[in-house]
Amino acid sequence: MNKIVHITNDLQRLGGVQRLLVDLITLQKDDFEFEVILTRGENEYIDELNSLGVTVYHKRDLGLFGVIKRLNKADLVHAHLFPSMYIALLSSTLKILTEHNPYYRRRDIKLVKWFEAIFFRRFKQVVCISEGVKKAFELVLGWSNDKALVINNGVDLSRFSMRERKIEAIGFPIKIGMVGRLVKQKDIETLIKALKELGSGYELHLAGDGELREKLENLVVDLGLKHQVYFHGQVSDIPYFLDSIDIYVQSSNWEGFGLAVVEAMAAGLPCFATNVEGLNDVVDSAYLFEVGDIGQLTSLILAVTSNITSYNDMSTLAIESAYEFSIEKSAQRHTELYSTLLGN
C-alpha cells in the first residue's frame, strides 16, 4: 500500500484546512497508508487520527532533517499552507500542493513571488480548492498550463442535520451566526454594523476567536449592542452551534472556498456571503453582497426574515446546494489523482 504524507502547519479544530484533511484521510484509509507532519502547531484531532492508525509527527520533535527524512520515505507528499509547503520542497519525493486561498500577503513581495513561480514547478500537481483560487494562482504566478486543477473542498454531510427548516411564523429574536477566526480576513465589523441597522429583534452569534476580538468587542459596546452580540469563542461542536441559529452570514474579505458556508447549508440555514472568489462558487448570486456593503446585507436579511416563503425556499436551496460539496466527492477526486500520479 502506498504511503502518503500530509505536511501542514497544525490540526486545530476550527480550521477548514484541518477538518478537510482529517475527513479525507478517514475516507481514503483503506486505499493508502497515511502519516501527518505538523510544522508549527498542535494536533487537536489526536483521538480521531489514533483510531484510524495514523501517526502524527511534530517538527519540534523530529527537527528539520528528521522531517525531510520522513518525507523521503513516502511515496507521495501532499503539502498544505505556508511554511509547510517550503519544507516539502526540500524532499526528493513525488509531491503535490494544495492552494487553499486566492490571496497570500507574502506574494506581494516580488522576490517571494518570483521564488514560488519558479520552485513551485517542482510540485507534480497543484490542487486548487475552487475556480477562484485556480484563477488567482495562475494569474499571480504567471502559470498558464494544466498543472493546476480544481478539486472543491468537501464536507462530511453526515455530521449535520440535512433537514429543511420549514417554519410557519417568524419568531424573534432572529439569531444570525457566523463561524470563523476573528482576523482581518473575516469582515466581521460589517456584520456587526449591519446588526445595528437591523434593530433589537436580531442577535449575532460568533463562533471563533482571534486577534481582533478585543477590537470587535469594543465596537459592539460603542454601538450599544452589548446585549445582542455573543462571542462564543472556540466552538468544538459546530453542528450544535448551527442548529441554534436561524440565518448564516459569511462576511469575508477573501476566501479560498466556503467550507463554513457549506456546513451551514447542510444545517438547512438560509445563507448569505460576500461576493468574493471562492464564496461565489458556493452561494447563489442572489444572496451575495459586496464586501463592506452594510445596506445591501441588511436588505438581504430583512427580505428573508419578513417573508416565511422566502425563508423556507432558501432553506430548501441550502440543502440542495450542500449535496454538491460532499466530502465523498472530494475524496474520490483526490484518490483518482493520487492513483494516477503513483501509476496505480
N, C-alpha and C positions, 0 to 999 in steps of 0.2 A: 504494500500500500504506500502510495507517495506521501511524503511528509511536506506539509505546507506550514510555514512560519509567518504569522502575522506580527509585524513590528509597528507599535504605535506608542503614543505618549502615556496614556493611562486608561483605566477602565472604571471611570466614575459613573454612577448610576444615572445621572441626569443627562449625560451626553448622548446625542443621537448617533454619533460615530461608534461609540462604545456599545450601545444597545444593538445596533446593526451587526457589529462584528460577532457578538455572542449569539445572536439569533442565527446568523449564517452558519457558524460552527455547529450549532445544535442540529441543523437540518443536513449538514454535509458530513457528519461524524462517521457515517458508515462508508463513505466514499474515499475519505482521505484521513491521514493522521495529522493532528494539529498541535502546534506549540504557539505560545504568545510571548513576546518580549516587550516589556514596558520600559521606556527610556527615562521617564520623569516621575510619574505619579503612582497612585495606589490602585490596587485591584479590589473593587467593590463587588465583583461577581465571583468571588472565590468559591462559594458553595456550588453555584451552577456549573462552573468550569471543572471543579473537582469531580462532580457527579458524572461529567462527560469524559473524564480521564484525560483532561487537557492540562498540561503543565504550563504554569506562567512563571517566567523568569524576569528579574529586575536588573537593569543595567548597573545599579548601585552595588549589586552583589557580584555580578559577572565581570564588571569592568568593560571598557570599550573593546579590548581584544577578545575577551570572553564572548561578548555579543557577536562579534564578527565570526568567531569560530563556530558558534551555534548556527548562524545564518548560512555558513558554508556547508553545513551538514544537511541542509534542507534540499528538497527537490525544487521547491519554488518559494520565493519570499514575496509576501504581499505587504507593501508599505502604506502607512496612513499617517498623514499630518507631519508638520514641521516640529522638531528637527529629526524625527524618526526616519523620514524618507532620505535624509542625507546620510544617515548611518547605513541604511540599506544599500546605498550606492557603493559603499566600501566592500561589499561582499562580491564574490565571484559567481554566485548562484544566479540562475534564471530568476528574474524579478519583475514584478508589476507594481504599479502605483495607483491608488485611488485618490482622485481630486474631489474634495468634499465641499469646496467653496468657490464662488466665482471671483472672489477678490481676496488678495493677501497683501497687507501693507509692505511686506518685505520686497515685493516686486516693484515697488515704486523706486527702489534703489537700482540704478542702471547695472551695476556690477552683478547684483544678485539675479536680476532678470536675464542678463547675458549668461551667467553660470547655469541657470536652470534650463534655458533654451538649448544649451549645448549638452550638458551632462544628463538631463532627464531622458535623452535618447537612449541611454543605457537601460532604461526600463523597456522590457519587451512589449508591454501594453500599458496604456494609461486609461483607467476606467473613470468616467465622469458620471456623477450621480444624477445629473439632469442635463437636458439640452442646453440650458443656460450656462451651466458650468463648462460644458464642452466648448461652447461658442467663446466664452471668456478665455479659457485655457489656450485655445488655438490662436486667438487674437493677440493676447498678451505675449505669448512666447513665439509667435510668428510661425506656428506649425500649420501646414495645410495638407496633411496626409491622413491615411486611415489608421494611424497608430492609436488615436483616441477613439473610444467608443462609449456609448451611453448604456449604463445599467442602472435603472432607477432604484433608489432605496426602497426597502420593503418593510412592512410592519407585520408582526405576529398578531393577526386579527383575532385569534382565539383568546387573547388576553382582554378583549373588550366586549361590550355587550352586543354590538352589531344589531341593535334594535332601534327602529324608528321611534322618534318621540312624537306621539300623536296627542296633542293637548286639546282640551275643549274650552279653555279660557286662559287668558294671560294673567299670571299671578305675579304680584310684586312683593318684595323687591326682586328684580331680574338680576341674576348673577352672571356677570361676564368674567371669563377666565382666560389666562394665558400661561403657558409653560415655557420657561427659558431662563437662561442666565441673565442677571441684571448687569448687562455690559453694553458698551456702545453699539454693538451690532443690533441689539434689540431696541427699537424706538418706543420704549415704554412710556416715555414722557408724553408722547402724543396720545396714547391710550388713557393716561390719567387726565389730561386736559379735556379729552372727549367726554369723560365721565362727568366732569363739571358741567358741561353743556347738557348732558342727558338729564341731570337733576337727581332728586333724592330717591326716586324709585329704582335706582340702579346701584349695584355693588360691583367692585372689581376685586378679583381674587388672583394673586400672582404666585405661581409655584416656581421657586428658584431663588438663587442667591447670587451675589456678585459684588463687584467693587463699587457699583453705583447705588447700592441700597440706601445708604445714608442720604445721598443727594435726592433720591426719589421720595424717601420718607419725609424729607423737609419740604419738598414740593407739595406733597399731599397735605401737610399741615398748613402751608401758605394758602392753598386753595380751599381750605375749610372742609376737606374730605376725610378727615381722620376716622370717622365712623362709617365710611363707605369703601375704603380700600384696605385689603387684608394681605399682608406679606406672610406667606406660609413657609418661606424658606425652602430648604431641600425637601422634596416630597418623594418618598420611596414608592408609594402606591399611586401611580399616575391614573390607572383606570378608575380608582375610587374618587380621586380628585375630579376627573372629568364628569363622572356621574353626578357630582354635587353642584355642577354649574348648568346654566341654561344656554349660553352662547359662547363661542370660542373666537378670539381675535388673535391673529399673529401679526403684530406690528413690528416689522424688522426693517432695518436699513439695507440689509442684504442677507441672502440665504443661499445655501448650496442646493437645497431641495425643499422639503417641508414636512419632515417626519412628524413633528409635533402636530401639524395640521391633520395629517392622515390619521393619527391616533385619535384626534378629536372627532374626525368624521366617523371613525369606527365606533365611537360612543354615541353616534346619532346626533351630534351637535351641529346646528347651523354655524358655518364657519366663514369668517371674513379675513382677508390678508392684504398686505401691501403689494402693490403691483411691481414686484421686482423679479428678476430671473430666479428660477427655482420655485418660488411660490406660485407664480403664474402658470407653471406647468401642472399644478395640483388643483388650484382653486378656479372655479368658473369666473370668466371675466366680469360677469355681472356683480360679483361680490368682492371685487378688488378695489382698493383705494390707494391714492398716491401717497408716497412717504410724506409724513408730516401734515397731511390734509385733515385737520380736525373736523371741519364741516362735512366733508364727504363721508368720513367714518361715522359721524353722528347720524347723518341722514340714512345710511345703510342700516344701522342698528334700529333706529326708530321705525323704519319701514317694515322690518320683520317682527318687531315686538308690538306693533299696533295692529297686526293682521294675523289671525290664527292660521288661515290657509297658507300664507307665505311661510310662516314658521314651520308648519308641517311639511310643506313641499321642500323646503331647504333641508329638513331632516332626512327625507327620503333620498334626495340627491346626495347627501353626505354618505349614506350607506352605500349607494351605488358607486360612488367615486372611490371609496375605501377599497373595494374589491379589486380595483385596477392596480393597487400598490401593495399586494400581499407579499409577505416575506418568502413564500414558496416560489413566486415568480422570480424574485431577485436571486434566490439560492440556485434555482435551475440555471439561470443565465451565468452565474459565477461558476457553477460546476462544469458547464459546457466550455467556458473559457479556460479553466484550469486543465481540463482534459485535452483540449486542443493544443495548448501550449506544451503540455507534457507528452504529447504524442499518444494518448490513450484512445 
